[in-house]
């Protein structure tokens, strides 16, 4: 059994406004709050991130450095070791630039 569902202008407008509201309020923060200049990112900002966000940010930093060095092969053990050193160093020096810290330890 099929039904003809007519979307009245009011229903359609309400649906669009609801979707726009949901899309623009992810957890109460705007997209601008989530953007960072990779060269200015301080250690304390990285350390304050929650699990997946911190992991993604550190992975991005590793990729950024690998790209700068033209690396096409990665050593997972060395990445893990450099990440551990980054975390330790960032905890000791929260105002240091995370990229500069990681560059000391990256492949």
N, C-alpha and C positions, 0 to 999 in steps of 0.2 A: 504494500500500500504506500503510495507516494502522496506527499502533501505539498501544496504550493505555499511556500513561505514568502510572504511579501514583507520586505524591509521598508518600513515607513521611514521618512526622513528623520524623525525623532529617534527611532531605534538605531538607525545607521549612524547618526551623529553621536549618540551616546556610546555606541560601541567603539567608534573611532577615538573619541575623547578618552575613554577608559584605556584603550591600548596605548595611546600617547602618554597618558599619565603613568602607566606601568613602565613603559620604556624609558621615561625620563627620570624615574625615581628608583634606581637600583640601590636599595639599602639606605636611602636617604642621602646619597652622595651624588654629585654631578660628575659627568665624565671628566670635566676639567680638574677635579680633585684627584683623579687617578692618573694624571699624566705627570711625568717627571723627566727632567733633562738628565740623561744618563751620566754626564760628566759632573753634575752638581749633586747627585744623590748621596746624602750622608749615610754613614753606617747606622746611625740611630734610626733612620727612616726604614732601612732594610730590616733591622732587628725588631722593629715594632709591627711588621707585617705578620699576618697569620699564616699558618702552614703552607697552603698551596700558593698563596700570593708571594710569600718569601721564596719558596722553591722556584717559582716561575721567574721572579726578578733575578735571583742568583744565576739561574740557567741563562737568562738573557745576557747578563754581564759576561758569563763565560763565552757565549756565542759572539758577543760584540768584540771581545778580545781576540777570539779565534779568527774572526773576520778581519780584524786589523792586521793580524800576523799572517793572514793567508793560509791558515791551517785547514786541511781537509780531512785529517785523521785525528781522532781524539783518543786519549787514554783515560778510561773511566776511573781507574784507581787514582790517577793524578788529579782529575777533576774533583773527586771526592775529598782528597787530601787538601787541595787548595780551598775548597769550600769550608772545611773544618778550620783551616787557618784563618780564613776570612772572618768567620764567626768569632773566633777567639780574639782576633785583632780588633774587630769592630766593637766587641764588648769592652775592651780596654781603651779604645779611642773612638768614642761615639760621634765625634764631629769630623772625623776623617772622611774623605770621599771614598765610597765603597769601591768604585772602579779603580782608583789608585791603589787601594789596599789589595784587591784581587790581582792586579797586574804584577805585584811583587811575587805572587805565588803561582800564577798560571803557567801552563806548559811553556 
